[in-house]
């Protein structure tokens, strides 16, 4: 037969695991992309943290804090692509 201390430890372990699972799910949900936008044929997204990313274009990795920065980076990328200075 199990002692009360063992029962309490199992209960606390289950509670910690449940809280950890909820926290991981919330973190995954917060990282999801939202609000797709399109600029000059390039799709970018606003995350739930109010940053912008361009996941579909190699060479535009990272995050941007304003749409103006994204547009500037896309313009620069397309200009370099026209001049064949960027790998396609």
MIDRENKE-665722 format. One record per residue (C-alpha): residue number from 1; x, y, z. Coordinates in Angstrom, 2 decimals. Example, Ala and Ser with C-alpha at 12.3 -4.5 7.8 and 13.67 -1.06 7.14 Angstrom:
<seq:1; east:12.30; north:-4.50; up:7.80>
<seq:2; east:13.67; north:-1.06; up:7.14>
//
This chain:
<seq:1; east:0.00; north:0.00; up:0.00>
<seq:2; east:1.18; north:3.51; up:-0.85>
<seq:3; east:1.77; north:6.11; up:1.78>
<seq:4; east:0.12; north:9.51; up:1.75>
<seq:5; east:3.49; north:11.09; up:0.94>
<seq:6; east:3.83; north:8.96; up:-2.22>
<seq:7; east:0.30; north:9.82; up:-3.28>
<seq:8; east:1.00; north:13.53; up:-2.75>
<seq:9; east:4.25; north:13.33; up:-4.73>
<seq:10; east:2.49; north:11.63; up:-7.64>
<seq:11; east:-0.25; north:14.24; up:-7.59>
<seq:12; east:2.26; north:17.10; up:-7.57>
<seq:13; east:4.21; north:15.45; up:-10.40>
<seq:14; east:1.03; north:15.18; up:-12.49>
<seq:15; east:0.20; north:18.83; up:-11.79>
<seq:16; east:3.70; north:19.95; up:-12.88>
<seq:17; east:3.48; north:17.90; up:-16.07>
<seq:18; east:0.04; north:19.32; up:-16.85>
<seq:19; east:1.19; north:22.92; up:-16.26>
<seq:20; east:4.27; north:22.32; up:-18.40>
<seq:21; east:2.13; north:20.93; up:-21.24>
<seq:22; east:-0.18; north:23.94; up:-21.07>
<seq:23; east:2.80; north:26.34; up:-21.10>
<seq:24; east:4.35; north:24.57; up:-24.10>
<seq:25; east:1.05; north:24.69; up:-25.99>
<seq:26; east:0.65; north:28.40; up:-25.24>
<seq:27; east:4.20; north:29.05; up:-26.42>
<seq:28; east:3.54; north:27.15; up:-29.67>
<seq:29; east:0.27; north:29.04; up:-30.23>
<seq:30; east:1.95; north:32.39; up:-29.66>
<seq:31; east:4.63; north:31.61; up:-32.21>
<seq:32; east:2.11; north:30.93; up:-34.98>
<seq:33; east:2.06; north:33.22; up:-37.96>
<seq:34; east:-0.87; north:35.54; up:-38.36>
<seq:35; east:-2.04; north:38.34; up:-40.60>
<seq:36; east:-0.54; north:37.42; up:-43.99>
<seq:37; east:0.33; north:40.42; up:-46.16>
<seq:38; east:1.60; north:40.74; up:-49.71>
<seq:39; east:4.02; north:43.31; up:-51.12>
<seq:40; east:5.22; north:43.23; up:-54.73>
<seq:41; east:4.45; north:39.53; up:-54.97>
<seq:42; east:6.29; north:38.58; up:-51.79>
<seq:43; east:4.21; north:37.30; up:-48.91>
<seq:44; east:5.15; north:38.24; up:-45.36>
<seq:45; east:3.46; north:37.67; up:-42.02>
<seq:46; east:2.90; north:39.51; up:-38.79>
<seq:47; east:3.49; north:37.32; up:-35.77>
<seq:48; east:1.56; north:37.54; up:-32.56>
<seq:49; east:4.56; north:39.33; up:-31.09>
<seq:50; east:4.02; north:42.19; up:-33.58>
<seq:51; east:7.12; north:41.43; up:-35.61>
<seq:52; east:7.14; north:40.71; up:-39.31>
<seq:53; east:8.86; north:37.79; up:-41.04>
<seq:54; east:9.31; north:36.65; up:-44.64>
<seq:55; east:9.56; north:32.86; up:-44.36>
<seq:56; east:9.24; north:31.96; up:-48.05>
<seq:57; east:12.23; north:33.92; up:-49.39>
<seq:58; east:15.77; north:32.74; up:-48.80>
<seq:59; east:17.89; north:35.77; up:-48.06>
<seq:60; east:15.24; north:37.62; up:-46.05>
<seq:61; east:15.62; north:35.68; up:-42.82>
<seq:62; east:15.10; north:37.39; up:-39.52>
<seq:63; east:12.35; north:39.56; up:-38.16>
<seq:64; east:11.39; north:43.13; up:-38.84>
<seq:65; east:9.67; north:45.52; up:-36.47>
<seq:66; east:7.70; north:47.61; up:-38.98>
<seq:67; east:6.11; north:47.06; up:-42.39>
<seq:68; east:8.34; north:49.84; up:-43.73>
<seq:69; east:11.42; north:47.77; up:-42.89>
<seq:70; east:9.91; north:44.73; up:-44.61>
<seq:71; east:9.06; north:46.74; up:-47.72>
<seq:72; east:12.55; north:48.23; up:-47.84>
<seq:73; east:14.14; north:44.76; up:-47.50>
<seq:74; east:11.85; north:43.32; up:-50.20>
<seq:75; east:12.60; north:46.22; up:-52.55>
<seq:76; east:16.33; north:45.80; up:-52.00>
<seq:77; east:16.07; north:42.02; up:-52.48>
<seq:78; east:14.08; north:42.36; up:-55.72>
<seq:79; east:16.52; north:44.96; up:-57.03>
<seq:80; east:19.47; north:42.67; up:-56.35>
<seq:81; east:17.57; north:39.76; up:-57.86>
<seq:82; east:16.99; north:41.78; up:-61.06>
<seq:83; east:20.72; north:42.40; up:-61.33>
<seq:84; east:21.42; north:38.67; up:-60.68>
<seq:85; east:23.35; north:39.46; up:-57.51>
<seq:86; east:21.19; north:37.15; up:-55.39>
<seq:87; east:20.87; north:33.39; up:-55.74>
<seq:88; east:17.39; north:32.39; up:-56.83>
//
